[in-house]
Amino acid sequence: MSSYNAPTPSRPHTTTQSRPRRLADAMDSIKQEFDILQADRDTMRAQRDDLEAQVNQQVNEVNNIRRSLYDLEIQQGKVRQHYEDELRRLRLEVSNLRQATNPQGIPGFQPVPIAGLPLRPPGPPASISISERDKPPEIPDTDLRQQKNRDTERIPDTRETKRPKPESEMSPATRDAEALPPPHALYPTSASVSAAGSSSAPRTHGRSPSDYQVTLPPINTNPQPVFPDDLTINSVPPEFRKEGSDWFAVFNPRIKRSLDITLIHNLMHASVVCCVQFSLDGKYIATGCNRTAQIYDVKTGAKICVLADETVGKSGDLYIRSVRFSPDGKLLATGAEDRQIRIWDIAKKRIRNVFVGHTQEIYSLDFSLDGRFIISGSGDKTARIWDMHDESCKYWDVSGLAARTAAQKDELAMKKPADKQGGGPSACTMDFVGHKDYVLSVSVSHDGQWVVSGSKDRCVQFWDIRNATLQFVLQGHKNSVISLDVNPTGNLLATGSGDSLARIWRYNTIP
């Protein structure tokens, strides 16, 4: 019997057909996730933009408030000065009126002195004219006695007062001393006492008219331009002011505007910026703050390197008070509060030399032109010269320099009086007056045309070196301008401040 094998039905290829479907599902899920992430990214971007806009708005509001407070402070000072002048004038008028209306018939009448004002010498003031009709009538002696009796009948004052000594019991010298006004710095001491005149002559209170002459300080005969006290951002026309996001400049409206100023870079620091200095080629700027010295590219504002001595302990502050590039720009010298001078190799970012010898903070450094020597000035009253080759040191103690100089001047004055030909101290040829607080730093432009000064009043001022004329006032910091430097090759200015900012500005001449 033959057997018949029926064909086995083929099984469906489910595995082969399900693979593309799973791949498509996976792609769809990935696409959905990508779309969700993209939407989240767009949302985050929108939130970031909103936050940045709010931050910028708040920063602008804070700057506006700061400027308003500064202007209000200036206006309050002006109003206060105005009221003080007006009060002083009114007091003077009252004093003059009291002296002008002195009844000649009342013996011993004296005007009541006003606090803060000296008594005027007797006699009618020149600015007040009293006609015969306005003069008070003379009071007879009988009326005076009746008035005195009426005064004694009034209710006595129960307060204890110091009983004055009767005039009859006083010596003449004591009576004159009682009549004199309190001593004042403006009145010279005089030993002469006016002789007693006739009974109708007014009393001089022991002083002659020459005693009332006031010795004023000498006036500077060198004509200097007057600093405009009302130089504020709201007191000048729009063409004489310029504003940035957090700074402004006010130009002198009394002269033709010849300069412009623009902020180029903001260099943020973690602490107070104690010093700034450009390299001799003008391409780099070094700054000193707490524990670090930093070097930036002047063109881009990028930070090139940070120089920090890792061997120094981390406790306490260690401010870098002075920085100075070597003439070739390869080295940077720093002077700090730990009384050490460090010479850094900028390319290798490591210390090449350490000079130790000062006993106080180091505030100033400078290289010789050939770069071999470095000069340092310290709070220990010494200036030292250090040899970069053999690390030797020469120093001068300048603590007694002022006393010796004064003694030499006195000796020269005793031997021969100083004349205009020489032998005397050099006179100051020009005064740059305008800051409202300590001047902390000064610098001269590379072309020798401008003097730049930074002050504790938070302002930088540009002056014409030829005539000390103020060009403009720049307020670009929220704290004292501790240090500034003018670029030796171009119209750039660097400022360092207690607000932890160093800034680079560009100033241009307007034709």
Salt bridges, closest charged atoms under 4 A:
ASP42 OD1 - ARG41 NH2 3.22
ASP49 OD1 - ARG48 NH2 3.46
GLU84 OE2 - ARG80 NE 3.27
ASP85 OD1 - ARG88 NH1 2.96
GLU86 OE2 - ARG89 NH2 2.27
GLU93 OE2 - ARG89 NH1 2.45
GLU132 OE2 - LYS135 NZ 3.10
ASP134 OD1 - ARG133 NH1 3.58
ASP151 OD1 - ARG154 NH2 3.43
ASP157 OD2 - ARG159 NH2 2.77
GLU243 OE1 - ARG67 NE 3.41
ASP246 OD2 - ARG503 NH2 2.47
ASP260 OD1 - LYS242 NZ 3.24
ASP260 OD1 - ARG257 NH2 2.96
ASP309 OD2 - ARG342 NE 2.90
GLU310 OE1 - LYS314 NZ 3.26
GLU337 OE2 - ARG321 NH2 2.64
ASP338 OD2 - ARG342 NH2 2.59
ASP380 OD2 - HIS358 ND1 3.09
ASP387 OD2 - ARG372 NH2 3.02
GLU411 OE2 - LYS415 NZ 3.19
ASP457 OD2 - HIS435 ND1 3.18
ASP464 OD2 - ARG466 NH2 2.73
ASP499 OD2 - HIS477 ND1 3.13
